[in-house]
Amino acid sequence: MFEPLAIRIHINPTIGEIGPLLLTWHGVFTAIGIGAAVMIAAYFARRRGILEDDVYNIALVAIPGGIIGARLLFVIENWSSFSGDIGAMFSVNEGGISVYGGLIGGALAGWAFAWWRKYRMRAISDAAAFGMLAGQAIGRIGDYINGEHLTKNSDLPWAFCYTHPDTLQDPICGPGQLGNHGVHPVAGLYEPLLLIALFGLLLVLMPRIKKDGYLFWINVGGYALIRFFTSFLRINEAEAGPLTVPQWIALGMLALAAVAAYIISKMPEKSAPRPPRQQPRATNRPKARAIP
């Protein structure tokens, strides 16, 4: 039998079970990615003179928002699989999330909380951009292992071959649904490398761009381009006309980034500082008289 030249991955995506919980490599690296994203965002926020506590407070809201957004967009994209079983929508432990939905949900929740607390929203969002990129790249290591995202066949030397019988899709490079071929490593290789490149671009631009907020929207636009073009290599995304649902979302986010950048260009260079905490009012108590 012809053996394609490819990178063979024979790793069980499931680590084991802890009581009723199923522990997977995807879940482990997602958790590591979230933790790294918060710490890296806090580091860049500190360099901009922002309290790390502000970042951690936002993270407490942004992380649940991201989880809800990730599951919600996945359900929307795969509605035909959930329309007959509404309860399955909430079975997050059984897998099925959208990275794009997580980013949108987390960003919306974080921005809303920062606006409510009157934080330096634009400056914090710039710091968050670095954390988001690093967290995504780390989380994609789980996709390297589990083969969750079906992509087009490839005979390139860096194509991935998933050979473990418990892989989340039919084993490839064998009698699987894609035949005796490797596949393009979109989620496990292409996207992480492009995310790292975008991270490096923001590092280069950081000392050159003085206005708060630009870096965040460059990140949004950059990732939209990454997601749009890599979707041409995927085969398991819901279609809507000539493009897939994630591609339409990517185009919308690209347009939003352009509009936001224009609005920021009309704003002051630095985002408004957090108002100082009010000091307790002094009471007009009469001074104690000295005892003669």
C-alpha positions in Angstrom: 0.0 0.0 0.0 1.2 3.5 -0.8 2.5 5.3 2.3 2.3 9.1 1.9 5.1 11.2 3.2 3.6 13.0 6.1 3.8 13.7 9.8 2.1 10.8 11.6 0.2 11.5 14.8 -0.7 8.4 16.9 -1.8 10.0 20.1 -5.0 9.2 22.0 -6.8 12.6 22.3 -8.3 11.4 25.6 -6.0 11.4 28.7 -8.4 9.7 31.0 -11.4 10.2 33.2 -11.7 11.9 36.6 -15.0 10.9 38.0 -17.7 12.0 35.5 -15.2 14.4 33.7 -13.5 13.4 30.6 -9.9 14.8 30.5 -8.6 15.5 27.0 -5.5 17.0 25.5 -7.7 19.7 23.8 -9.1 20.7 27.2 -5.8 20.7 28.9 -4.1 23.0 26.3 -7.2 25.2 26.2 -6.9 25.8 30.0 -3.1 26.4 29.7 -3.8 28.8 26.8 -6.4 30.8 28.9 -4.0 31.0 31.8 -1.1 32.2 29.6 -3.3 34.7 27.9 -4.3 36.4 31.2 -0.7 36.5 32.4 0.7 37.8 29.2 -2.0 40.5 29.0 -1.2 41.5 32.6 2.5 41.8 31.7 1.8 44.1 28.7 -0.7 46.1 30.7 1.9 46.7 33.5 4.2 48.1 30.8 1.5 50.6 30.0 1.1 51.7 33.6 -2.1 49.7 34.1 -2.8 47.9 37.3 -2.6 44.1 36.9 -5.7 43.8 39.1 -7.7 45.5 36.4 -6.7 42.8 33.9 -7.5 40.0 36.4 -10.9 41.6 37.1 -11.7 41.7 33.4 -10.5 38.1 33.0 -13.1 36.9 35.6 -15.8 38.2 33.2 -14.2 37.7 29.8 -13.4 34.0 30.4 -17.0 32.9 31.1 -18.1 35.2 28.2 -15.7 33.5 25.9 -16.9 30.0 26.9 -20.5 31.0 26.2 -19.6 32.6 22.9 -17.5 29.7 21.8 -20.4 27.2 22.4 -23.1 29.5 21.0 -21.3 30.1 17.7 -20.6 26.3 17.4 -24.3 25.6 17.9 -25.3 28.2 15.3 -22.8 26.7 12.8 -24.0 23.2 13.4 -27.7 23.9 14.1 -28.9 20.8 12.2 -27.2 18.6 14.8 -28.9 20.4 17.7 -32.3 21.3 16.5 -33.7 18.0 17.6 -32.0 17.9 20.9 -32.0 21.3 22.7 -30.3 19.8 25.8 -27.2 18.8 23.8 -26.5 22.5 23.3 -25.3 22.8 26.9 -23.2 19.6 26.9 -19.9 21.5 26.5 -18.0 18.6 28.2 -18.8 16.5 25.1 -16.8 18.8 22.9 -17.7 21.3 20.2 -16.6 25.0 20.5 -15.8 27.7 18.1 -12.5 29.6 18.7 -13.9 32.6 16.8 -17.0 32.6 19.0 -14.8 32.5 22.1 -12.8 35.5 21.0 -16.0 37.5 20.2 -17.8 36.5 23.4 -14.8 37.2 25.6 -14.0 40.5 24.0 -17.6 41.7 24.3 -17.8 40.7 27.9 -14.4 42.2 28.7 -15.2 45.5 27.0 -18.6 45.8 28.7 -17.0 45.2 32.1 -14.1 47.7 31.5 -16.6 50.3 30.3 -18.7 49.8 33.5 -15.6 50.1 35.8 -14.3 53.0 33.8 -10.9 51.3 33.0 -8.5 52.5 30.3 -10.4 50.4 27.8 -8.3 51.1 24.7 -4.9 50.6 26.5 -6.1 47.4 28.2 -7.4 46.0 24.9 -4.0 46.5 23.3 -2.4 44.5 26.1 -5.2 41.9 25.7 -4.3 41.5 22.0 -1.0 39.9 22.9 -2.6 37.6 25.4 -5.3 36.5 23.0 -2.7 35.6 20.3 -0.5 33.7 22.6 -3.4 31.9 24.2 -4.8 30.8 20.8 -1.4 29.5 19.7 -1.0 27.4 22.8 -4.6 26.2 22.7 -4.1 25.0 19.1 -1.6 22.4 20.4 -4.7 20.4 21.4 -5.9 20.6 17.8 -2.5 19.2 16.7 -3.3 16.1 18.7 -7.0 15.4 18.3 -7.5 16.0 14.6 -10.9 17.6 15.3 -10.9 19.9 12.2 -11.4 18.1 8.9 -9.4 19.7 6.1 -8.5 18.9 2.5 -6.2 16.1 1.4 -2.5 16.9 1.0 0.5 14.9 -0.1 2.9 17.6 1.2 5.7 16.5 3.5 4.2 18.4 6.4 0.7 17.0 6.0 -0.7 15.4 9.1 -1.8 11.7 9.3 -3.9 10.8 12.3 -3.6 7.1 12.9 -4.9 6.5 16.4 -8.3 4.7 16.4 -9.7 7.2 19.0 -9.0 10.3 16.9 -12.1 12.5 16.9 -12.5 11.9 13.2 -12.1 8.7 11.0 -8.4 7.8 11.0 -6.6 9.4 8.0 -3.8 7.7 6.1 -5.9 4.5 6.3 -9.5 3.5 5.6 -10.9 6.8 6.8 -13.4 9.0 5.0 -10.6 10.9 3.4 -8.8 7.9 2.1 -5.1 7.1 2.1 -3.9 10.7 2.3 -2.6 13.2 4.9 -4.4 16.5 5.4 -3.5 20.1 5.5 -2.6 20.9 9.2 -4.7 24.1 9.3 -5.5 24.2 13.1 -2.4 22.3 14.3 0.3 24.1 12.3 -0.8 26.8 9.9 -2.8 28.9 12.3 -0.3 28.7 15.2 2.5 29.8 13.0 0.4 32.7 11.6 -0.7 33.7 15.1 3.0 33.8 16.2 3.8 36.0 13.2 0.9 38.3 14.0 2.2 38.5 17.6 5.6 39.5 16.3 4.1 42.1 14.1 2.4 43.7 17.1 5.7 43.7 19.0 7.3 45.6 16.1 4.4 48.1 15.9 4.1 48.6 19.6 6.8 51.3 20.0 5.8 52.9 16.7 2.1 53.3 17.4 1.4 55.7 20.2 -2.3 55.8 20.1 -4.2 53.4 22.4 -6.5 50.9 20.7 -4.8 50.5 17.4 -3.0 47.3 18.2 -6.1 45.5 19.3 -7.9 46.2 16.1 -4.9 45.3 14.0 -5.0 42.0 15.8 -8.8 41.7 15.0 -8.2 42.5 11.3 -5.1 40.3 11.1 -6.8 37.3 12.6 -9.9 37.8 10.4 -7.6 37.5 7.3 -6.0 34.4 8.8 -9.4 32.8 9.4 -10.8 33.8 6.0 -8.0 32.3 3.9 -7.4 29.1 6.0 -11.1 28.3 5.8 -10.6 27.5 2.1 -8.6 24.4 3.3 -11.4 23.2 5.7 -14.2 20.9 4.7 -16.4 20.8 7.8 -17.7 24.3 8.1 -21.3 25.4 7.5 -21.7 27.1 4.2 -23.8 30.2 3.5 -23.8 31.0 -0.2 -20.4 31.2 -1.8 -18.5 31.3 1.5 -18.6 29.5 4.8 -20.1 31.0 8.0 -16.7 31.7 9.6 -15.6 33.4 6.4 -18.6 35.8 6.5 -17.8 36.5 10.2 -14.2 37.1 9.2 -15.3 39.7 6.6 -17.6 41.3 9.1 -14.8 41.5 11.7 -12.4 43.0 9.1 -14.9 45.7 8.3 -15.5 46.3 12.0 -11.7 46.7 12.6 -11.5 49.2 9.8 -14.4 51.3 11.2 -13.0 51.1 14.7 -9.5 52.2 13.6 -11.1 55.2 11.9 -13.0 56.1 15.0 -9.9 55.8 17.2 -8.0 58.1 14.8 -10.4 60.8 15.9 -9.8 60.1 19.6 -7.1 61.4 21.9 -3.8 59.6 21.8 -4.2 58.0 25.3 -7.4 56.5 26.7 -8.9 58.2 29.7 -7.2 57.2 32.9 -9.2 55.4 35.6 -10.7 58.0 38.0 -9.1 58.1 41.4 -10.9 56.4 44.2 -12.8 58.8 46.4 -11.2 59.4 49.8 -13.5 59.1 52.8 -14.8 62.5 53.9 -13.3 64.0 57.0 -15.8 64.6 59.8 -16.0 68.0 61.4 -15.3 66.8 64.9 -14.2 69.4 67.5 -10.6 69.1 68.4 -10.0 67.6 71.8 -8.8 70.2 74.3 -5.6 69.6 76.2 -6.2 68.9 79.9 -4.5 71.6 81.9 
